[in-house]
């Protein structure tokens, strides 16, 4: 199946977009990193480990809508419509431990997303950062006009041709600095 190289741009739907998460979000002890059933936790190199629900995502952030086509290794081409907030806006609630004014520092951070079925995906901060890749990655609250409250949010990477980084039933998001043990090998 042929797919254009340009990613669809999400369109916004009418929903309020407060700048901060409501007081209903609760902190997760950094030693456990576990979120209660039906929610997901932010942990890692963050100042405020936080637990959120799909309802929090829908209520506290602007909802973007995107139609996607991706190839699934087991089920073939998939056509879906997702709605939810941009990942880059939601992760800000956890206050990643970097200086926002330092681009090189931000570009060293990674985001790992885990799902209820054990599936994981990795993104670089630069992919979603407006100064770099500016990818419209979503934490979807709806799929094909169906609420995901019972399932949990889904990571949606509209620019991906395959569905390997689409993570269903997100249970945790880790944000952290890439720390190299040594130097990278040089080309020679």
VENVEN-V914840 format. One record per pair of residues at least 4 apart in sequence whose ideal C-beta (glycine too) atoms are under 6 Angstrom apart, sorted by the first residue. I is the first residue (numbers start at 0). J is the second residue. Records with the same first field share a line. If there is no record, write none. Layout:
I = J, J
//
This chain:
0 = 76
2 = 68, 160
6 = 157, 158
7 = 65, 157
9 = 63, 65, 135
10 = 64
11 = 61, 63
12 = 62, 64
14 = 61, 62
16 = 60, 61
17 = 59
20 = 24, 59, 92
21 = 59
24 = 49, 51, 55
25 = 50
26 = 48
27 = 40, 48, 50
29 = 48
32 = 42
34 = 38, 39, 40, 50
38 = 50, 52
39 = 169, 170, 171
40 = 50, 171
41 = 45, 48, 49, 93, 172
42 = 48, 173
43 = 173, 174, 175
44 = 96, 174, 175, 176
45 = 93, 94, 95, 174
46 = 94, 96
47 = 93, 94
49 = 92, 93
51 = 55
53 = 140, 147, 148, 152
54 = 58
55 = 59
56 = 84, 138, 140, 152
57 = 140
60 = 84, 88
62 = 82
64 = 82
65 = 81, 157
66 = 80
67 = 79, 157
68 = 78
69 = 77, 161, 162
70 = 76, 161
71 = 77, 162
79 = 142, 143
80 = 143
81 = 137, 139, 142, 155
82 = 141
83 = 137, 138, 139, 140
84 = 88, 89, 138
86 = 127, 136, 138
87 = 127
89 = 138
95 = 174
97 = 104, 105
98 = 104
102 = 130
105 = 124, 128
106 = 125
107 = 176, 177
108 = 124, 176
109 = 123, 175, 177
110 = 122, 174
111 = 121, 173
112 = 120, 154, 166, 169, 172
113 = 119, 170, 171
114 = 118, 166, 167, 168, 169
115 = 168, 170
118 = 166
120 = 164, 166
122 = 126
124 = 128
125 = 131, 132
126 = 132, 134
127 = 134, 136
129 = 133
134 = 158
135 = 157
136 = 156
137 = 155
138 = 152
139 = 152, 153, 155
140 = 147
141 = 146
142 = 147
150 = 168
151 = 168, 169
152 = 169
153 = 167
154 = 166, 169
156 = 164
159 = 164
//
